[in-house]
Amino acid sequence: MRNDLELDAIIEDYLLGKLNPQETEAFEQLRRNDATVDHKVVSHKFFLESMEAFAEQLRLREQLNHIHGEIDVESLADTLRPHPSKVVQLWRKHKSALAVAASFLVLSLVSVYSIQHNNKQEAIYEKMSREISRVKQSQNNLVLDVRANSMHNSPKKPNPGNFGGTGFAVSTNGYILTNLHVVNGADSLFVQNSKGESFKVKSVYTDPQNDIAILKISDKHFNGLSTIPYTIKKSLSSIGENVYTLGYPKDDIVLGEGSVSSRSGFVGDTTQYQVSILVNPGNSGGPLLDNNGNLVGIISGKQDQTEGAAFAIKSKYILEAMRAIPQDSLGVNRLSANKKSLLTGLKRTKQIEKLEDYVFMIKVY
């Protein structure tokens, strides 16, 4: 028991730094050689630190009690009560007059700003309108359910090309009009007529903004066409006007009938009509005609998820494309629309018989 008390006293003196250097070195040697002694040192150190922390808490509490006793609580509370500042007092006294003055100032600033920026805003609006029109046209090509390049085989004359869409003649010497999205990116192109005859063609003009492409038959076996039976309509078609189209959604030519349901296309695109004709992939690029055989547009696609809602590029843009072809692509010939339709007054079946030779299947390599 005595030895334990003596050891505890030595440990405490060691931890408090009361041993001389020789005693400290001897005690540390004892710790290294005796695990029990070392454990007692660690435990006693923890005990002393805990006691010191407790004593510090007691001292802090005493200091707080002393400070609290010296505070005049009632005087402090009165000091901390809110008192209106001079600014607040001024506002309460003159708030009506200040509000009127502030309103007048704001109104004046707005008026000056409006006058200075009026012309600039008009210019920006005009520019935005043009940009929106271009964006609408781009959206059409993205969201319309036109899936060209579906695989089909010709039953009459095998051709390694992929089925692309429809095109129609705009001249007797082999100029064919179709949609740009039908032929865009093709390495080579062929057209096939209703008899199953295929001819190589090349692209001579494209109008990306209006999705129009004009091709030229370059095949030496092509002997030309008879007089084009339809003319290109220069005026707008009316809502409710009966229209029809011929195209190649499959291997054989297919008739689609309906009417003009709107003078604007997808999301209000004024370059197109909306027509109530059931179309499918492959109809793209086909002619849209009225009852008199006037070409009123080009089928360009359909609205996704909506049956019987197709879109057609207006004939105005066909005429513009024909006039825009570079002269060196035309040679001595100029493209021009017929002045009179040969289909006027004919029954629909007779019109189709005359049209079939001028509507082509587009095949894309």
ChimeraX attribute file (.defattr): number of C-alpha atoms within 10 A of each C-alpha:
attribute: neighborCount
match mode: 1-to-1
recipient: residues
	/A:1	6
	/A:2	7
	/A:3	8
	/A:4	9
	/A:5	10
	/A:6	11
	/A:7	15
	/A:8	16
	/A:9	12
	/A:10	18
	/A:11	22
	/A:12	17
	/A:13	14
	/A:14	18
	/A:15	16
	/A:16	11
	/A:17	11
	/A:18	13
	/A:19	16
	/A:20	10
	/A:21	10
	/A:22	8
	/A:23	13
	/A:24	17
	/A:25	12
	/A:26	10
	/A:27	18
	/A:28	14
	/A:29	11
	/A:30	14
	/A:31	16
	/A:32	11
	/A:33	11
	/A:34	11
	/A:35	11
	/A:36	11
	/A:37	18
	/A:38	17
	/A:39	12
	/A:40	15
	/A:41	20
	/A:42	12
	/A:43	11
	/A:44	16
	/A:45	16
	/A:46	12
	/A:47	11
	/A:48	14
	/A:49	11
	/A:50	12
	/A:51	10
	/A:52	12
	/A:53	11
	/A:54	11
	/A:55	11
	/A:56	12
	/A:57	11
	/A:58	11
	/A:59	11
	/A:60	11
	/A:61	11
	/A:62	12
	/A:63	12
	/A:64	10
	/A:65	10
	/A:66	11
	/A:67	10
	/A:68	11
	/A:69	10
	/A:70	8
	/A:71	10
	/A:72	9
	/A:73	11
	/A:74	8
	/A:75	9
	/A:76	10
	/A:77	9
	/A:78	9
	/A:79	10
	/A:80	8
	/A:81	7
	/A:82	7
	/A:83	9
	/A:84	9
	/A:85	9
	/A:86	9
	/A:87	9
	/A:88	11
	/A:89	12
	/A:90	12
	/A:91	14
	/A:92	11
	/A:93	11
	/A:94	10
	/A:95	13
	/A:96	10
	/A:97	10
	/A:98	13
	/A:99	12
	/A:100	10
	/A:101	11
	/A:102	11
	/A:103	10
	/A:104	11
	/A:105	11
	/A:106	10
	/A:107	11
	/A:108	12
	/A:109	10
	/A:110	11
	/A:111	10
	/A:112	10
	/A:113	11
	/A:114	12
	/A:115	10
	/A:116	11
	/A:117	10
	/A:118	11
	/A:119	11
	/A:120	10
	/A:121	12
	/A:122	11
	/A:123	11
	/A:124	11
	/A:125	12
	/A:126	11
	/A:127	11
	/A:128	12
	/A:129	12
	/A:130	10
	/A:131	12
	/A:132	13
	/A:133	17
	/A:134	14
	/A:135	13
	/A:136	17
	/A:137	23
	/A:138	15
	/A:139	14
	/A:140	21
	/A:141	15
	/A:142	10
	/A:143	13
	/A:144	17
	/A:145	19
	/A:146	23
	/A:147	16
	/A:148	23
	/A:149	20
	/A:150	15
	/A:151	12
	/A:152	16
	/A:153	15
	/A:154	19
	/A:155	10
	/A:156	11
	/A:157	12
	/A:158	11
	/A:159	16
	/A:160	13
	/A:161	19
	/A:162	19
	/A:163	28
	/A:164	31
	/A:165	32
	/A:166	32
	/A:167	34
	/A:168	28
	/A:169	24
	/A:170	26
	/A:171	22
	/A:172	15
	/A:173	18
	/A:174	21
	/A:175	23
	/A:176	27
	/A:177	29
	/A:178	28
	/A:179	26
	/A:180	22
	/A:181	21
	/A:182	29
	/A:183	26
	/A:184	14
	/A:185	10
	/A:186	12
	/A:187	9
	/A:188	14
	/A:189	20
	/A:190	25
	/A:191	27
	/A:192	21
	/A:193	19
	/A:194	18
	/A:195	12
	/A:196	17
	/A:197	16
	/A:198	22
	/A:199	20
	/A:200	18
	/A:201	21
	/A:202	17
	/A:203	21
	/A:204	16
	/A:205	19
	/A:206	21
	/A:207	16
	/A:208	14
	/A:209	13
	/A:210	21
	/A:211	22
	/A:212	23
	/A:213	25
	/A:214	26
	/A:215	25
	/A:216	22
	/A:217	21
	/A:218	16
	/A:219	14
	/A:220	8
	/A:221	11
	/A:222	14
	/A:223	10
	/A:224	12
	/A:225	13
	/A:226	11
	/A:227	13
	/A:228	19
	/A:229	18
	/A:230	25
	/A:231	21
	/A:232	22
	/A:233	23
	/A:234	15
	/A:235	10
	/A:236	13
	/A:237	20
	/A:238	13
	/A:239	14
	/A:240	13
	/A:241	13
	/A:242	18
	/A:243	24
	/A:244	22
	/A:245	23
	/A:246	26
	/A:247	30
	/A:248	27
	/A:249	24
	/A:250	19
	/A:251	17
	/A:252	15
	/A:253	17
	/A:254	13
	/A:255	16
	/A:256	15
	/A:257	17
	/A:258	19
	/A:259	18
	/A:260	23
	/A:261	20
	/A:262	19
	/A:263	20
	/A:264	19
	/A:265	25
	/A:266	24
	/A:267	11
	/A:268	15
	/A:269	21
	/A:270	17
	/A:271	21
	/A:272	26
	/A:273	30
	/A:274	27
	/A:275	30
	/A:276	23
	/A:277	23
	/A:278	17
	/A:279	30
	/A:280	21
	/A:281	23
	/A:282	28
	/A:283	33
	/A:284	32
	/A:285	36
	/A:286	28
	/A:287	29
	/A:288	24
	/A:289	23
	/A:290	22
	/A:291	17
	/A:292	19
	/A:293	26
	/A:294	24
	/A:295	24
	/A:296	26
	/A:297	29
	/A:298	31
	/A:299	31
	/A:300	32
	/A:301	29
	/A:302	30
	/A:303	19
	/A:304	12
	/A:305	9
	/A:306	10
	/A:307	13
	/A:308	16
	/A:309	20
	/A:310	29
	/A:311	32
	/A:312	27
	/A:313	28
	/A:314	27
	/A:315	26
	/A:316	17
	/A:317	19
	/A:318	27
	/A:319	16
	/A:320	11
	/A:321	19
	/A:322	19
	/A:323	13
	/A:324	13
	/A:325	16
	/A:326	12
	/A:327	12
	/A:328	9
	/A:329	13
	/A:330	13
	/A:331	8
	/A:332	7
	/A:333	11
	/A:334	14
	/A:335	18
	/A:336	13
	/A:337	18
	/A:338	17
	/A:339	10
	/A:340	14
	/A:341	18
	/A:342	18
	/A:343	21
	/A:344	16
	/A:345	12
	/A:346	13
	/A:347	11
	/A:348	14
	/A:349	9
	/A:350	11
	/A:351	19
	/A:352	16
	/A:353	9
	/A:354	14
	/A:355	20
	/A:356	16
	/A:357	17
	/A:358	23
	/A:359	25
	/A:360	30
	/A:361	30
	/A:362	31
	/A:363	31
	/A:364	23
	/A:365	16
